[in-house]
Amino acid sequence: TYAVYGKKSIYMLLNGKPAFTSDGSKLYTGVQIHDGLKGGLFILDLATSIKVDTREKKLNDFRLFTNYPNPFNSNTFISYQLPVSVKVTLKIYNLLGDVVSTLVDEIQTAGEYRVVWDGRDSEGHLVASGLYFYQLTAGDFKQTRKLLYIR
């Protein structure tokens, strides 16, 4: 247990849990080495204000994000954004360039999208473990990324 005496209050750190000052400007955190001989107190000055952007989010670009998790063994999420309405295809390819599965094939409005792939081909069979590619095509935009499936 550590005690830090401030101008107006005492800040206690119990069991290694950090404590903030009442105004939120400092974070006190302590460490104790398990042999009981050494310890330390760290005082971190923090920013006292956070600017929250309340403006409407604008989608200026087509983007294909990295899937998560990667590598994966049951499901992975593929996210992308569209600045305009457009015909979209999202396909999974094997190393030979063969289409394994088509996840999206439709016109979509501007926005952010998240699609799940469960490691199955277009016939519903689980694919083999290995490296695959996913490709987003939206109008003239085309981007490909890698994903690793571990069964």
Contacts in CASP RR format, 6 or more apart in sequence:
PFRMAT RR
TARGET T0000
AUTHOR 0000-0000-0000
METHOD contacts of the structure
MODEL  1
TYAVYGKKSIYMLLNGKPAFTSDGSKLYTGVQIHDGLKGGLFILDLATSI
KVDTREKKLNDFRLFTNYPNPFNSNTFISYQLPVSVKVTLKIYNLLGDVV
STLVDEIQTAGEYRVVWDGRDSEGHLVASGLYFYQLTAGDFKQTRKLLYI
R
1 12 0 8 1.000
1 13 0 8 1.000
1 14 0 8 1.000
1 15 0 8 1.000
2 12 0 8 1.000
2 13 0 8 1.000
2 28 0 8 1.000
2 30 0 8 1.000
2 40 0 8 1.000
2 41 0 8 1.000
3 10 0 8 1.000
3 11 0 8 1.000
3 12 0 8 1.000
3 13 0 8 1.000
4 10 0 8 1.000
4 11 0 8 1.000
4 12 0 8 1.000
4 13 0 8 1.000
4 28 0 8 1.000
4 41 0 8 1.000
4 43 0 8 1.000
6 21 0 8 1.000
8 22 0 8 1.000
9 21 0 8 1.000
9 22 0 8 1.000
11 19 0 8 1.000
11 21 0 8 1.000
11 28 0 8 1.000
12 19 0 8 1.000
13 19 0 8 1.000
13 28 0 8 1.000
13 29 0 8 1.000
13 30 0 8 1.000
13 41 0 8 1.000
16 29 0 8 1.000
16 30 0 8 1.000
16 31 0 8 1.000
16 32 0 8 1.000
18 27 0 8 1.000
18 28 0 8 1.000
18 29 0 8 1.000
18 30 0 8 1.000
19 27 0 8 1.000
19 28 0 8 1.000
19 29 0 8 1.000
20 26 0 8 1.000
20 27 0 8 1.000
20 28 0 8 1.000
20 46 0 8 1.000
21 27 0 8 1.000
21 28 0 8 1.000
23 48 0 8 1.000
24 46 0 8 1.000
24 48 0 8 1.000
25 45 0 8 1.000
25 46 0 8 1.000
25 48 0 8 1.000
26 43 0 8 1.000
26 44 0 8 1.000
26 45 0 8 1.000
26 46 0 8 1.000
27 43 0 8 1.000
27 44 0 8 1.000
27 46 0 8 1.000
28 41 0 8 1.000
28 42 0 8 1.000
28 43 0 8 1.000
28 44 0 8 1.000
29 41 0 8 1.000
29 42 0 8 1.000
29 44 0 8 1.000
30 39 0 8 1.000
30 40 0 8 1.000
30 41 0 8 1.000
30 42 0 8 1.000
31 39 0 8 1.000
31 40 0 8 1.000
31 42 0 8 1.000
32 38 0 8 1.000
32 39 0 8 1.000
32 40 0 8 1.000
33 39 0 8 1.000
59 81 0 8 1.000
59 82 0 8 1.000
59 83 0 8 1.000
59 110 0 8 1.000
59 111 0 8 1.000
59 112 0 8 1.000
60 83 0 8 1.000
61 81 0 8 1.000
61 83 0 8 1.000
62 80 0 8 1.000
62 81 0 8 1.000
62 82 0 8 1.000
62 83 0 8 1.000
62 136 0 8 1.000
62 138 0 8 1.000
62 141 0 8 1.000
62 143 0 8 1.000
63 80 0 8 1.000
63 81 0 8 1.000
64 78 0 8 1.000
64 80 0 8 1.000
64 134 0 8 1.000
64 136 0 8 1.000
64 143 0 8 1.000
64 145 0 8 1.000
65 78 0 8 1.000
65 79 0 8 1.000
65 80 0 8 1.000
65 81 0 8 1.000
66 145 0 8 1.000
67 76 0 8 1.000
67 77 0 8 1.000
67 78 0 8 1.000
67 79 0 8 1.000
67 117 0 8 1.000
67 134 0 8 1.000
67 145 0 8 1.000
67 147 0 8 1.000
68 76 0 8 1.000
68 77 0 8 1.000
68 79 0 8 1.000
69 76 0 8 1.000
70 76 0 8 1.000
70 147 0 8 1.000
70 148 0 8 1.000
71 147 0 8 1.000
71 148 0 8 1.000
71 149 0 8 1.000
71 150 0 8 1.000
72 147 0 8 1.000
72 148 0 8 1.000
72 149 0 8 1.000
72 150 0 8 1.000
73 149 0 8 1.000
73 150 0 8 1.000
73 151 0 8 1.000
74 118 0 8 1.000
75 116 0 8 1.000
75 117 0 8 1.000
75 118 0 8 1.000
75 119 0 8 1.000
76 116 0 8 1.000
76 117 0 8 1.000
76 119 0 8 1.000
76 147 0 8 1.000
76 149 0 8 1.000
77 114 0 8 1.000
77 115 0 8 1.000
77 116 0 8 1.000
78 90 0 8 1.000
78 103 0 8 1.000
78 114 0 8 1.000
78 115 0 8 1.000
78 116 0 8 1.000
78 117 0 8 1.000
78 134 0 8 1.000
79 112 0 8 1.000
79 113 0 8 1.000
79 114 0 8 1.000
79 115 0 8 1.000
80 90 0 8 1.000
80 112 0 8 1.000
80 113 0 8 1.000
80 136 0 8 1.000
80 138 0 8 1.000
81 111 0 8 1.000
81 112 0 8 1.000
81 113 0 8 1.000
82 88 0 8 1.000
82 108 0 8 1.000
82 109 0 8 1.000
82 110 0 8 1.000
82 111 0 8 1.000
82 113 0 8 1.000
82 138 0 8 1.000
83 110 0 8 1.000
83 111 0 8 1.000
84 110 0 8 1.000
85 107 0 8 1.000
85 108 0 8 1.000
85 109 0 8 1.000
85 110 0 8 1.000
86 107 0 8 1.000
86 108 0 8 1.000
86 138 0 8 1.000
86 139 0 8 1.000
87 106 0 8 1.000
87 107 0 8 1.000
87 138 0 8 1.000
87 139 0 8 1.000
88 104 0 8 1.000
88 105 0 8 1.000
88 106 0 8 1.000
88 107 0 8 1.000
88 108 0 8 1.000
88 136 0 8 1.000
88 137 0 8 1.000
88 138 0 8 1.000
89 102 0 8 1.000
89 104 0 8 1.000
89 105 0 8 1.000
89 135 0 8 1.000
89 136 0 8 1.000
89 137 0 8 1.000
89 138 0 8 1.000
90 102 0 8 1.000
90 103 0 8 1.000
90 104 0 8 1.000
90 105 0 8 1.000
90 115 0 8 1.000
90 134 0 8 1.000
90 135 0 8 1.000
90 136 0 8 1.000
90 137 0 8 1.000
91 99 0 8 1.000
91 100 0 8 1.000
91 101 0 8 1.000
91 102 0 8 1.000
91 103 0 8 1.000
91 134 0 8 1.000
91 135 0 8 1.000
91 137 0 8 1.000
92 99 0 8 1.000
92 100 0 8 1.000
92 101 0 8 1.000
92 102 0 8 1.000
92 103 0 8 1.000
92 117 0 8 1.000
92 119 0 8 1.000
92 132 0 8 1.000
92 133 0 8 1.000
92 134 0 8 1.000
93 99 0 8 1.000
93 100 0 8 1.000
93 132 0 8 1.000
93 133 0 8 1.000
93 134 0 8 1.000
93 135 0 8 1.000
93 144 0 8 1.000
94 100 0 8 1.000
94 127 0 8 1.000
94 132 0 8 1.000
94 133 0 8 1.000
95 130 0 8 1.000
95 131 0 8 1.000
95 132 0 8 1.000
97 133 0 8 1.000
99 122 0 8 1.000
100 121 0 8 1.000
100 122 0 8 1.000
100 127 0 8 1.000
100 132 0 8 1.000
101 117 0 8 1.000
101 119 0 8 1.000
101 120 0 8 1.000
101 121 0 8 1.000
101 122 0 8 1.000
102 122 0 8 1.000
103 115 0 8 1.000
103 117 0 8 1.000
103 134 0 8 1.000
104 113 0 8 1.000
104 115 0 8 1.000
117 134 0 8 1.000
117 147 0 8 1.000
119 126 0 8 1.000
119 127 0 8 1.000
119 149 0 8 1.000
120 126 0 8 1.000
120 127 0 8 1.000
121 127 0 8 1.000
126 151 0 8 1.000
127 149 0 8 1.000
128 149 0 8 1.000
128 151 0 8 1.000
129 149 0 8 1.000
129 150 0 8 1.000
129 151 0 8 1.000
130 148 0 8 1.000
130 149 0 8 1.000
130 150 0 8 1.000
131 146 0 8 1.000
131 147 0 8 1.000
131 148 0 8 1.000
131 149 0 8 1.000
132 146 0 8 1.000
132 147 0 8 1.000
132 148 0 8 1.000
132 149 0 8 1.000
133 144 0 8 1.000
133 145 0 8 1.000
133 146 0 8 1.000
133 147 0 8 1.000
134 144 0 8 1.000
134 145 0 8 1.000
134 147 0 8 1.000
135 142 0 8 1.000
135 143 0 8 1.000
135 144 0 8 1.000
135 145 0 8 1.000
136 142 0 8 1.000
136 143 0 8 1.000
136 144 0 8 1.000
END
